[in-house]
Amino acid sequence: MFKVLLVDDEVYVRKGLLELIPWESLKLSIVGEANNGAEALDMITQLEPDLVITDIRMPILDGLDLIRSVNEHAGLDLIFIIISGFHDFKYAQQALRYGVHDYILKPIDEEEMTAALRKLSYAMGRKRIAALTNEDLTTSAIMEALVQENLQAEDAEPYAAALGLEGKSGFLYALTEIHAGRRDKPATVKQFQEALHSLEEGSAGIPVFEQQPGTFGMLLCTDRTEGGHGGLMLHLERLRAALSERLNTGLSLYAGDPVDTLDHVHRSYAEANEAARHKYAENTGVIMYSDVKDKPLYVFDMSPVLASQLIMQLEEGNKKDYQETVNRMFRLFHEQRFTPQAVAGSLSRCMTGIIGVMKEMDGNEEEILRLKELAERRHGPWNLQMLEEHFLQAIQEAAEYIARLRKEHCLGGIKLVKRYIDTRYRENISLKSIAAEFYMNAVYLGRLFRKTYGIYFNDYLLELRIQEAKKLLRQSDLRMYEIAGRVGFQNADYFVTQFEKLEQISPSEYRNMLIDKE
């Protein structure tokens, strides 16, 4: 609310203004009334109003002297509106010299006064926002209010004044989506405006509204566009190409239908955003609502069969197969005209299944979270090709992580096998019996053991048994057949043969050698 001080020596004039003008709807609040200029000067110091509405001829201190006195005080930045019953040009001329905002004659016309105050209220609002931040945000704030409000025709004038569009007719809301790369920072509204304003004459006056990072709305005037729909499409395509060149990146443009007056811009805004829902279904850089409004869109997730197939191929590590499935998915998105929300839901279904596989394989929570964030990274401003490349990268990283988890599981399994051998080598065990114990193929187990430990299973088992036999030969006087039985050999002669093969000496000779040393 902006504070207003009424100054007039005629009480009925002040009371009439209070009753006739819809102050609150204009975001104006009456904070005081003064009978003359001297009283008003004191109240200005106390109340610090934003606007003073004053008569000219008053006792003690008239309106012009009041304005001159306020202007002489440093730090007072007030707006004045004069209401006067005098048509003398000299008064108006003097008022303009003092920087008076408006000069309204009595008797006051209610509609004229309301329109003037509404326009002034928007101007003051713009000035206040500009003082707190910057001009870009001022325009954005006004644009945001314009596209989200269903204005009455008489309410559109202040918006036109605030946006510098007074006297203009024919408007179109166009949504620009900048396709920045995954590692690129989204363009700021300032960068976009600089690119826009560097184009042909007239572009500097185009209001811009940042709907979300990397996505900007423009309010275009269509009064200079000739050639109907074809001419408008050509104009938009030229604008898109020029902006793409200035920003050095790809971008798409979505346009609503043109409207005649500013109070209908909200309709063009809604249509531009609806056109953007066709972004994955069309192959053009410019999509106009009038061209796609009758085309159906698919709003559901893709078939779960396709998602299950992708997950299985990922688990199996079939790179060529899962790449082809991803390619087929994205062809489906385009050909069946999936909405962005349906595409996002379909990809989320796939990633949920993939993450479920990782969790079942006891994947690291941090790694799972990283891949989840990679897949769900904000991709609103991307086109379908960029989205496919990003999703495929996430899929490939997920496949590599699943392969690592599988390898770790294999290593974990082979470690259990080795531990089993280390504790059971004295028993009658074999590669075949161990493979059956662990539900593995014997040939695969043998290869995995050798790949992991660099030694064949049989050689490792023999080494364990011979080392234990040597220990028994050193620490006991057991007979050879007894030692053979204790270390897992069913035949004493076979034990002796294998001992000699490994140690280049017989068990008896090994024992006698120890006795001779003693």
Phi, psi and omega per residue, in radians:
M1 nan 2.432 3.057
F2 -1.802 2.456 -3.063
K3 -1.515 2.366 -3.081
V4 -2.175 2.376 3.048
L5 -1.990 2.211 3.106
L6 -1.710 2.282 -3.107
V7 -2.269 1.966 3.106
D8 -2.869 2.400 -3.120
D9 -1.387 -0.148 3.085
E10 -1.709 1.951 -3.068
V11 -1.054 -0.718 -3.066
Y12 -1.135 -0.476 3.083
V13 -1.189 -0.787 3.136
R14 -1.107 -0.807 -3.115
K15 -1.143 -0.611 3.097
G16 -1.121 -0.739 3.093
L17 -1.090 -0.730 -3.129
L18 -1.036 -0.662 -3.040
E19 -1.528 -0.583 -3.017
L20 -1.436 -0.561 -3.009
I21 -1.653 2.293 3.098
P22 -1.369 1.278 -2.999
W23 -0.972 -0.814 -3.041
E24 -1.108 -0.710 3.138
S25 -1.185 -0.353 3.099
L26 -1.575 0.090 -3.099
K27 1.074 0.675 3.110
L28 -2.158 2.517 -3.114
S29 -2.334 2.195 3.113
I30 -1.343 2.050 -3.100
V31 -1.827 -0.165 3.132
G32 -3.055 2.813 3.067
E33 -2.287 2.414 -3.140
A34 -2.224 2.543 -3.122
N35 -1.491 -0.371 -3.101
N36 -2.724 3.072 -3.068
G37 -1.176 -0.621 -3.119
A38 -1.169 -0.776 3.105
E39 -1.110 -0.694 3.138
A40 -1.108 -0.665 -3.129
L41 -1.068 -0.720 3.099
D42 -1.169 -0.718 -3.114
M43 -1.197 -0.564 3.100
I44 -1.075 -0.712 3.131
T45 -1.125 -0.680 -3.084
Q46 -1.394 -0.788 -2.983
L47 -1.594 -0.384 -3.115
E48 0.856 1.057 3.132
P49 -1.243 2.845 3.066
D50 -1.596 -0.505 -3.064
L51 -2.383 2.383 3.057
V52 -2.101 2.129 3.060
I53 -1.838 2.033 -2.980
T54 -2.361 2.587 2.969
D55 -1.355 2.874 3.102
I56 -1.555 -0.939 -3.051
R57 -1.573 1.941 3.113
M58 -2.529 2.711 3.120
P59 -1.232 2.853 3.103
I60 1.194 -1.152 -3.129
L61 -2.426 2.024 -3.091
D62 -1.399 3.122 -3.037
G63 -1.114 -0.741 -3.127
L64 -1.176 -0.679 3.089
D65 -1.154 -0.628 3.083
L66 -1.068 -0.806 -3.117
I67 -1.118 -0.755 3.129
R68 -1.089 -0.700 -3.139
S69 -1.149 -0.705 3.125
V70 -1.154 -0.729 -3.132
N71 -1.105 -0.478 -3.124
E72 -1.374 -0.290 3.115
H73 -1.498 2.059 3.125
A74 -1.119 2.463 3.051
G75 1.599 -0.168 3.121
L76 -1.658 2.008 -3.103
D77 -2.089 1.460 -3.065
L78 -1.893 2.745 3.032
I79 -1.878 2.343 -3.126
F80 -2.043 2.419 2.933
I81 -2.129 2.244 3.128
I82 -1.755 2.335 2.974
I83 -2.019 2.246 -3.023
S84 -2.590 2.581 3.062
G85 -1.597 0.065 -3.091
F86 -1.802 2.246 -3.118
H87 -1.614 0.127 -3.074
D88 -1.122 2.176 -3.115
F89 -1.082 -0.522 -3.114
K90 -1.080 -0.670 3.107
Y91 -1.113 -0.811 -3.134
A92 -1.100 -0.705 3.130
Q93 -1.090 -0.757 3.114
Q94 -1.145 -0.682 3.127
A95 -1.088 -0.752 3.119
L96 -1.120 -0.623 3.116
R97 -1.099 -0.546 3.127
Y98 -1.490 0.016 3.099
G99 1.443 0.431 3.122
V100 -1.124 2.405 -3.070
H101 -1.254 -0.720 -3.081
D102 -2.657 2.706 -3.128
Y103 -2.270 1.866 -3.027
I104 -1.991 2.289 -3.081
L105 -1.543 2.557 2.997
K106 -1.490 2.641 -0.065
P107 -1.209 2.503 -3.025
I108 -1.265 2.239 3.035
D109 -1.490 2.102 -3.039
E110 -1.006 -0.806 -3.097
E111 -1.181 -0.711 3.128
E112 -1.105 -0.768 -3.128
M113 -1.147 -0.738 -3.136
T114 -1.112 -0.759 -3.141
A115 -1.102 -0.739 3.140
A116 -1.119 -0.741 -3.132
L117 -1.212 -0.629 3.121
R118 -1.133 -0.790 3.112
K119 -1.064 -0.742 3.137
L120 -1.157 -0.678 -3.133
S121 -1.064 -0.764 3.104
Y122 -1.146 -0.673 3.120
A123 -1.120 -0.721 3.120
M124 -1.174 -0.650 3.105
G125 -1.105 -0.733 3.108
R126 -1.110 -0.731 -3.140
K127 -1.125 -0.694 -3.134
R128 -1.149 -0.773 3.118
I129 -1.094 -0.726 -3.138
A130 -1.078 -0.636 3.136
A131 -1.180 -0.545 -3.110
L132 -1.477 -0.484 -3.063
T133 -2.400 -1.960 -3.133
N134 -2.551 2.988 -3.037
E135 -1.135 -0.583 -3.126
D136 -1.048 -0.829 -3.111
L137 -1.176 -0.565 3.104
T138 -1.027 -0.902 3.129
T139 -1.088 -0.731 3.134
S140 -1.065 -0.744 -3.127
A141 -1.118 -0.736 3.133
I142 -1.177 -0.734 3.108
M143 -1.068 -0.742 3.142
E144 -1.060 -0.758 3.112
A145 -1.135 -0.677 -3.095
L146 -1.125 -0.797 -3.037
V147 -1.371 -0.299 -3.088
Q148 -1.783 -0.072 -3.134
E149 -1.931 2.473 3.054
N150 -1.597 1.540 -3.015
L151 -1.325 2.653 2.897
Q152 -1.459 2.714 -3.081
A153 -0.996 -0.689 -3.104
E154 -1.259 -0.278 -3.130
D155 -1.563 -0.127 -3.032
A156 -1.369 -0.388 -3.056
E157 -1.013 -0.801 3.126
P158 -1.063 -0.613 3.094
Y159 -1.136 -0.759 3.127
A160 -1.064 -0.734 3.125
A161 -1.135 -0.751 -3.100
A162 -1.163 -0.521 -3.111
L163 -1.677 0.031 3.136
G164 1.265 0.539 -3.081
L165 -2.005 0.407 -3.131
E166 -1.072 2.365 3.117
G167 1.422 -0.062 -3.135
K168 -1.492 2.651 3.049
S169 -2.497 2.585 -3.094
G170 1.503 1.839 -3.079
F171 -2.316 2.702 3.104
L172 -2.564 2.313 3.085
Y173 -1.657 2.168 3.130
A174 -2.115 2.309 -3.129
L175 -1.794 2.172 -3.130
T176 -1.894 2.206 -3.118
E177 -2.002 2.002 -3.084
I178 -1.564 2.165 -3.074
H179 -1.567 1.218 3.113
A180 -1.255 2.608 3.129
G181 -1.200 2.968 -3.076
R182 -1.068 -0.580 -3.103
R183 -1.705 -0.013 -3.124
D184 -1.544 2.537 3.041
K185 -1.348 2.457 3.111
P186 -1.121 2.537 3.127
A187 -1.112 2.517 3.096
T188 -1.497 2.854 3.114
V189 -1.102 -0.561 3.115
K190 -1.161 -0.765 3.117
Q191 -1.097 -0.716 -3.139
F192 -1.142 -0.751 3.138
Q193 -1.123 -0.694 3.117
E194 -1.083 -0.716 3.105
A195 -1.144 -0.750 -3.128
L196 -1.139 -0.770 -3.066
H197 -1.290 -0.235 3.121
S198 -1.487 -0.025 -3.132
L199 -1.439 -2.748 -3.021
E200 -1.134 2.933 -3.113
E201 -0.992 2.366 -3.129
G202 1.805 -0.336 -3.127
S203 -1.227 -0.459 -3.100
A204 -1.115 -0.404 -3.109
G205 -1.618 0.093 -3.118
I206 -1.358 2.050 3.098
P207 -1.208 2.508 -3.091
V208 -2.187 2.478 -3.138
F209 -2.343 2.136 3.116
E210 -1.473 1.848 -3.139
Q211 -1.266 -0.734 3.074
Q212 -2.805 2.900 -3.091
P213 -0.919 2.180 3.120
G214 1.481 0.003 -3.117
T215 -2.260 2.105 -3.030
F216 -2.212 2.400 3.052
G217 -1.708 2.503 3.097
M218 -2.199 2.437 3.059
L219 -1.779 1.793 -3.064
L220 -1.691 2.513 3.020
C221 -1.619 2.286 -3.060
T222 -1.799 0.094 -3.056
D223 -1.176 -0.367 -3.138
R224 -1.711 -0.054 -3.104
T225 -1.490 2.189 -3.126
E226 -1.971 2.796 3.057
G227 1.657 0.269 3.072
G228 1.090 -2.493 -3.079
H229 -1.078 -0.777 -3.127
G230 -1.097 -0.721 3.119
G231 -1.157 -0.674 3.126
L232 -1.166 -0.739 3.103
M233 -1.068 -0.747 3.120
L234 -1.104 -0.735 3.108
H235 -1.072 -0.760 -3.129
L236 -1.181 -0.673 3.131
E237 -1.156 -0.692 3.080
R238 -1.116 -0.714 3.107
L239 -1.101 -0.771 3.127
R240 -1.073 -0.803 -3.122
A241 -1.118 -0.716 -3.135
A242 -1.163 -0.740 3.104
L243 -1.133 -0.697 3.114
S244 -1.056 -0.703 3.125
E245 -1.186 -0.748 -3.131
R246 -1.130 -0.716 -3.087
L247 -1.529 -0.146 3.116
N248 0.999 0.781 3.109
T249 -2.775 2.832 3.091
G250 -1.314 2.658 3.073
L251 -2.727 2.738 3.091
S252 -2.112 2.720 -3.097
L253 -2.288 2.290 -3.125
Y254 -2.128 2.223 -3.005
A255 -2.163 2.398 2.988
G256 -1.418 3.107 3.090
D257 -1.309 2.615 3.078
P258 -1.134 2.581 3.057
V259 -2.193 2.688 -3.061
D260 -1.349 -0.660 -3.022
T261 -2.198 2.804 -3.048
L262 -1.163 -0.495 -3.107
D263 -1.234 -0.150 3.096
H264 -1.854 0.149 -3.116
V265 -1.098 -0.552 3.140
H266 -1.020 -0.518 3.119
R267 -1.226 -0.766 3.102
S268 -1.130 -0.613 3.089
Y269 -1.080 -0.822 3.138
A270 -1.112 -0.666 -3.135
E271 -1.207 -0.654 3.104
A272 -1.102 -0.715 3.126
N273 -1.229 -0.539 3.049
E274 -1.209 -0.685 3.088
A275 -1.065 -0.600 -3.141
A276 -1.140 -0.393 3.111
R277 -1.226 -0.237 3.121
H278 -1.678 0.182 -3.002
K279 -1.043 -0.619 -3.122
Y280 -1.490 -0.216 -3.078
A281 -1.653 -0.353 -3.097
E282 -1.898 2.677 -3.131
N283 -1.816 0.158 -3.064
T284 -1.733 2.708 3.108
G285 -1.368 -0.377 3.092
V286 -2.099 2.204 3.099
I287 -2.095 2.080 3.100
M288 -1.748 2.437 -3.100
Y289 -0.985 -0.683 -3.106
S290 -1.097 -0.417 -3.119
D291 -1.493 -0.365 -3.028
V292 -2.100 -0.084 -2.995
K293 -1.067 -0.471 -3.117
D294 -1.717 0.064 -3.135
K295 -1.606 2.310 -3.105
P296 -1.286 2.698 3.077
L297 -2.142 2.576 3.102
Y298 -1.637 2.152 -2.989
V299 -1.960 0.091 -3.101
F300 -1.817 2.949 3.041
D301 -1.245 2.794 3.088
M302 -1.249 2.976 -3.104
S303 -1.030 2.336 3.099
P304 -1.114 -0.354 3.116
V305 -1.099 -0.740 -3.140
L306 -1.164 -0.702 3.106
A307 -1.118 -0.739 3.125
S308 -1.114 -0.673 3.125
Q309 -1.113 -0.752 3.125
L310 -1.082 -0.767 -3.116
I311 -1.118 -0.722 3.127
M312 -1.109 -0.759 3.130
Q313 -1.114 -0.604 3.113
L314 -1.180 -0.758 3.108
E315 -1.075 -0.673 -3.114
E316 -1.372 -0.200 3.125
G317 1.311 0.421 -3.132
N318 -1.496 1.514 -3.025
K319 -1.030 -0.825 -3.112
K320 -1.067 -0.705 -3.109
D321 -1.188 -0.822 -3.088
Y322 -1.254 -0.493 3.038
Q323 -1.133 -0.724 3.112
E324 -1.152 -0.656 3.118
T325 -1.146 -0.726 3.091
V326 -1.083 -0.754 3.117
N327 -1.074 -0.696 3.129
R328 -1.172 -0.653 3.095
M329 -1.035 -0.821 -3.067
F330 -1.276 -0.510 3.001
R331 -1.118 -0.678 3.113
L332 -1.111 -0.758 3.121
F333 -0.981 -0.727 -3.098
H334 -1.308 -0.863 -3.022
E335 -1.196 -0.624 -3.133
Q336 -1.642 0.115 3.015
R337 1.037 0.977 3.086
F338 -1.205 2.457 3.001
T339 -1.300 2.795 3.068
P340 -0.970 -0.644 3.133
Q341 -1.172 -0.673 3.117
A342 -1.185 -0.666 3.086
V343 -1.122 -0.801 3.140
A344 -1.065 -0.705 3.117
G345 -1.142 -0.694 3.141
S346 -1.143 -0.781 3.139
L347 -1.176 -0.621 3.103
S348 -1.123 -0.679 3.098
R349 -1.041 -0.772 3.138
C350 -1.088 -0.835 -3.084
M351 -1.163 -0.594 3.098
T352 -1.088 -0.741 3.102
G353 -1.148 -0.711 -3.139
I354 -1.148 -0.747 3.122
I355 -1.133 -0.603 3.076
G356 -1.066 -0.698 3.091
V357 -1.084 -0.782 -3.141
M358 -1.061 -0.718 3.139
K359 -1.167 -0.683 3.104
E360 -1.102 -0.497 3.141
M361 -1.613 0.260 3.112
D362 1.052 0.748 3.105
G363 -1.175 2.709 3.132
N364 -1.170 2.313 -3.083
E365 -1.064 -0.700 -3.130
E366 -1.133 -0.720 3.136
E367 -1.182 -0.693 3.105
I368 -1.101 -0.757 3.138
L369 -1.122 -0.684 3.141
R370 -1.092 -0.795 3.136
L371 -1.173 -0.614 3.106
K372 -1.121 -0.773 3.128
E373 -1.161 -0.645 3.101
L374 -1.069 -0.776 -3.103
A375 -1.236 -0.597 -3.049
E376 -1.707 0.150 3.128
R377 -0.977 2.502 -3.075
R378 -0.955 2.098 -3.096
H379 -2.234 0.396 -3.111
G380 -0.941 -0.836 -3.065
P381 -1.420 0.070 -3.084
W382 -1.471 2.663 2.967
N383 -1.497 3.111 -3.014
L384 -1.158 -0.645 -3.139
Q385 -1.131 -0.766 3.120
M386 -1.103 -0.715 3.141
L387 -1.118 -0.710 3.125
E388 -1.119 -0.753 3.125
E389 -1.083 -0.731 3.136
H390 -1.151 -0.786 -3.122
F391 -1.134 -0.702 3.139
L392 -1.119 -0.659 3.085
Q393 -1.102 -0.758 3.107
A394 -1.079 -0.713 3.131
I395 -1.108 -0.757 -3.126
Q396 -1.127 -0.727 3.093
E397 -1.130 -0.665 3.089
A398 -1.127 -0.711 3.125
A399 -1.104 -0.732 3.126
E400 -1.134 -0.666 -3.139
Y401 -1.223 -0.697 3.088
I402 -1.086 -0.669 3.105
A403 -1.114 -0.705 3.106
R404 -1.135 -0.717 3.108
L405 -1.102 -0.699 3.125
R406 -1.111 -0.714 3.125
K407 -1.117 -0.732 3.104
E408 -1.118 -0.643 3.099
H409 -1.162 -0.703 3.098
C410 -1.095 -0.767 3.114
L411 -1.103 -0.698 3.104
G412 -1.100 -0.681 3.120
G413 -1.169 -0.723 -3.115
I414 -1.216 -0.507 3.073
K415 -1.152 -0.674 3.087
L416 -1.135 -0.677 3.105
V417 -1.088 -0.793 -3.141
K418 -1.091 -0.723 3.119
R419 -1.105 -0.657 3.100
Y420 -1.091 -0.772 3.133
I421 -1.118 -0.757 -3.095
D422 -1.085 -0.497 -3.118
T423 -1.735 -0.254 -3.065
R424 -2.070 0.187 -3.062
Y425 -1.116 -0.362 3.134
R426 -1.315 -0.242 -3.121
E427 -1.600 3.009 -3.140
N428 -1.450 1.362 -3.102
I429 -1.915 2.791 3.110
S430 -2.589 2.945 3.116
L431 -1.036 -0.685 -3.115
K432 -1.154 -0.757 -3.113
S433 -1.200 -0.618 3.125
I434 -1.220 -0.716 3.116
A435 -1.048 -0.703 3.113
A436 -1.156 -0.668 3.133
E437 -1.061 -0.641 -3.072
F438 -1.817 0.230 3.088
Y439 0.965 0.823 -3.125
M440 -2.203 2.778 3.037
N441 -1.312 2.335 -3.039
A442 -1.113 -0.734 -3.141
V443 -1.117 -0.772 3.131
Y444 -1.108 -0.713 3.140
L445 -1.098 -0.748 3.128
G446 -1.065 -0.755 3.137
R447 -1.169 -0.738 -3.129
L448 -1.114 -0.685 -3.137
F449 -1.111 -0.814 -3.127
R450 -1.141 -0.698 3.136
K451 -1.130 -0.639 -3.081
T452 -1.377 -0.767 -2.989
Y453 -1.936 -0.046 3.063
G454 1.253 0.384 -3.124
I455 -2.627 2.537 3.081
Y456 -1.190 2.626 -3.137
F457 -0.968 -0.854 -3.086
N458 -1.093 -0.668 3.123
D459 -1.155 -0.698 3.136
Y460 -1.138 -0.776 3.136
L461 -1.103 -0.738 3.123
L462 -1.090 -0.743 -3.133
E463 -1.082 -0.749 3.106
L464 -1.037 -0.803 -3.086
R465 -1.178 -0.696 -3.125
I466 -1.204 -0.682 3.119
Q467 -1.111 -0.676 3.083
E468 -1.206 -0.646 3.102
A469 -1.097 -0.748 3.123
K470 -1.064 -0.679 3.116
K471 -1.105 -0.763 3.116
L472 -1.165 -0.606 3.093
L473 -1.150 -0.594 -3.140
R474 -1.369 -0.603 -2.941
Q475 -1.866 -0.020 -3.104
S476 -2.516 2.984 3.070
D477 -1.982 0.499 3.111
L478 -1.082 2.595 3.093
R479 -1.273 2.873 -3.064
M480 -1.077 -0.723 -3.110
Y481 -1.195 -0.527 3.109
E482 -1.225 -0.749 3.106
I483 -1.118 -0.746 3.137
A484 -1.005 -0.783 -3.135
G485 -1.143 -0.660 -3.099
R486 -1.239 -0.444 -3.117
V487 -1.788 0.190 2.975
G488 1.789 0.091 3.104
F489 -1.618 2.323 3.123
Q490 -1.487 -0.274 -3.083
N491 -2.286 2.203 -3.091
A492 -1.154 -0.675 3.136
D493 -1.114 -0.679 3.118
Y494 -1.147 -0.642 3.084
F495 -1.044 -0.829 -3.116
V496 -1.080 -0.737 -3.127
T497 -1.081 -0.780 -3.116
Q498 -1.223 -0.611 3.086
F499 -1.073 -0.843 3.140
E500 -1.087 -0.640 -3.129
K501 -1.115 -0.659 -3.065
L502 -1.523 -0.660 -3.011
E503 -1.829 -0.066 -3.120
Q504 1.046 0.487 -3.130
I505 -2.817 2.610 -3.121
S506 -1.411 2.836 3.111
P507 -1.050 -0.698 -3.132
S508 -1.141 -0.758 3.131
E509 -1.105 -0.643 3.109
Y510 -1.096 -0.760 -3.141
R511 -1.189 -0.781 -3.132
N512 -1.092 -0.594 3.121
M513 -1.109 -0.650 3.115
L514 -1.209 -0.673 3.137
I515 -1.160 -0.741 3.132
D516 -1.057 -0.658 3.132
K517 -1.140 -0.642 3.112
E518 -1.181 nan nan
